[in-house]
Amino acid sequence: MLFRSVALRRVQLVLDHLQSSTLPQAARLQALGARCYAGFPMLAHGRLYGVAAFASTLREDFADGELLMMRTVCDQVSAMMERQRLLEELHASELSLKRADRAKDDFIATLAHELRSPLAPISNALGILQRPELSTPQQREWCRDIIERQVRQIDRKSTRLNSSHEWISRMPSSA
């Protein structure tokens, strides 16, 4: 078909007096009684969106003004299709950013929880240590052990977090 030639070459094709054409691609339109044909590639920024084809069974050719109007309509439709594609791309990027933002928020909430967990025993132990008159030496030693153990736990979590951050920063970006 003629529209394939237009699509492959990416240039408009105008055939006047189509019934006398010897092009094999014109046979189907000739059989339908078409007397002239105009095909326009629907291009925007090098991307082919399709082909718009016009044919007449009443006339042997299209006037220059008609061809200009057809070309203008095709250009406008191509621009609208490109705009729609760009809007969809923008929307997909926006959704991706929102997912990343949610993941970041979840990570921060988890991190806050993980860091808060060891703080409760530390706080309780400090409360006991601040009032030595209400505790025995064994209780105070037990409090120091709790504080040391919880500080080591925070340190391990901090080290894992730092190495995770380094691993994530080495990952290639998807942008």
SVG drawing of the C-alpha trace seen along z (x, -y; Angstrom):
<svg xmlns="http://www.w3.org/2000/svg" viewBox="-17 -27 47 34">
<polyline fill="none" stroke="black" stroke-width="0.4" points="0.0,0.0 1.0,-3.6 0.9,-4.5 3.8,-2.0 5.9,-4.0 5.1,-7.2 5.9,-5.6 9.2,-4.2 10.4,-7.3 8.9,-9.7 8.0,-12.2 4.7,-13.1 3.5,-11.3 1.0,-13.0 -0.2,-11.1 -2.4,-12.9 -4.2,-10.9 -4.0,-7.8 -5.9,-5.7 -3.1,-6.0 -0.4,-5.1 1.7,-2.1 2.8,-1.7 1.9,1.7 1.1,0.1 -1.7,-2.0 -3.7,1.0 -6.0,1.3 -6.9,-2.4 -7.4,-2.2 -9.7,0.7 -11.7,-1.4 -12.0,-4.2 -9.6,-6.7 -8.4,-9.3 -5.9,-11.1 -4.0,-10.4 -2.0,-12.3 -0.2,-10.7 1.5,-12.5 3.8,-11.1 2.7,-12.1 6.1,-13.1 7.1,-15.0 10.7,-15.3 11.7,-12.4 9.1,-10.0 6.6,-8.6 3.1,-8.4 1.4,-7.1 0.3,-8.2 -2.7,-10.3 -4.0,-9.4 -6.4,-11.3 -8.0,-10.2 -10.7,-11.4 -12.9,-9.5 -14.2,-12.8 -11.1,-14.7 -7.8,-14.0 -5.7,-16.1 -5.7,-18.1 -5.1,-21.9 -2.0,-23.3 -4.1,-25.0 -5.8,-21.7 -2.4,-20.0 -1.2,-22.7 -4.2,-22.4 -3.8,-18.6 -0.1,-19.0 -1.0,-21.6 -3.7,-19.3 -1.2,-16.4 1.4,-18.6 -1.1,-19.7 -2.2,-16.2 1.4,-15.0 2.2,-17.8 -0.8,-16.8 0.3,-13.2 3.8,-14.1 2.4,-16.4 0.3,-13.5 3.3,-11.2 5.3,-13.7 2.5,-14.2 2.4,-10.4 6.1,-10.3 5.9,-13.2 3.1,-11.5 5.1,-8.2 8.1,-10.2 5.9,-11.8 4.5,-8.5 8.1,-7.1 9.1,-10.1 6.1,-9.7 6.9,-6.0 10.5,-6.9 9.4,-9.5 7.1,-7.0 9.9,-4.5 12.1,-7.2 9.5,-8.1 9.0,-4.4 12.8,-4.1 13.1,-7.1 10.2,-5.9 11.8,-2.5 15.2,-4.1 13.6,-6.3 12.0,-3.3 15.2,-1.3 17.1,-4.1 14.4,-4.8 14.2,-1.2 17.5,-1.1 16.9,-4.6 14.1,-3.4 16.3,-1.0 19.1,-3.6 16.6,-6.3 15.3,-3.9 18.8,-3.0 19.9,-6.6 16.8,-7.3 18.0,-4.7 21.6,-5.9 20.5,-9.5 19.0,-8.4 21.7,-6.3 19.9,-6.4 17.1,-4.2 19.3,-1.6 21.9,1.0 25.4,1.3 24.4,4.4 21.4,2.5 23.7,-0.4 26.2,2.1 23.2,3.7 22.2,0.2 25.7,-0.4 25.6,3.0 22.3,2.1 23.6,-1.3 26.8,0.3 24.8,3.0 22.3,0.6 25.1,-1.8 26.8,1.1 23.5,1.9 23.1,-1.7 26.6,-1.6 26.0,1.6 22.8,0.2 24.7,-3.0 27.5,-1.0 25.0,1.0 23.1,-2.1 26.4,-3.8 27.4,-0.7 23.9,-0.6 24.2,-4.2 27.5,-3.6 26.1,-0.7 23.0,-2.7 25.2,-5.6 27.2,-3.3 24.0,-2.1 23.3,-3.6 20.5,-6.0 17.3,-5.2 17.0,-8.7"/>
</svg>
